[in-house]
């Protein structure tokens, strides 16, 4: 293969990887591309994850508003080894007068995986969100945000963490 063709192929590969990274980081890939291209459409008997999430979003948006209070909104893991997976539980309380239902918890990076209860949290009761950070391929100071989308005022509540990855 001549040098010019190799250069062209390497350029195409680099641009493709860059485009995929931009789509992933922007969060566009999760819903917009699925909606645009009809990927992941389920049936009435077997709805897709996207359909279930859309139904949950609709349900939460129609619920009466409440308020949420986190014990801490930013956690510091300190220094961790590259490749280590660390987890933190963010505890919250429904401080409003209506049941609180989380529609979604959105991480700003694919290295951050949130999990949360799908059940309503009654007024005065507590709930939690567990956030796992996969540090493989990450070095230096890492600051990540997670947005809790619920029937709260405001609708999106930011929480996050930082870690020094060595």
C-alpha positions, 0 to 999 in steps of 0.5 A: 500500500502506498504512503498516500493511501495509508495517510488517507485511511488513517485520517478517515479512521481518526475522524470517525473515532473523533465523531463517535467520541463527540456523540458519546460525550454530548449524550446525543447517542442515547435518545436522539439517534434512536428516535431519528433512525427508529433503532430499538423500537419494541412492540406493545408486548415487549417495549424497548428500553427507550420506550420504557424510559420515554413513558417514565419521563412522561409520567414524571413530568406530569407529577406534582412537583416536590423538592429534593435534598442531598446529604452531599452533592459532591464527593471526593474519592481522593487518590485512586489507582488507574483502572480501579472502580470506585463507588459512592452512594449519594443519599437524598431526602424528599423534602417536599409534600408530594412523592418524588419519582426519579425519571433518569440519572444522566452521567456526563461520561461513559466512565460513570455509571449511576444506579437508582431506585425506580420506586417513588420516595414518599415525602419525608423519606430517603432514597439513594443513588449509587455512582460507580466510576471506572478509572481505566484510561483516566489519569490526573484530576477527574471531575464528573457530574451526574444530573438527577432528573425528577419531578422536582423544582428544579427538574435537574439536580446536579451531583458529582465527584472528583478523584485524582487518578494515578 
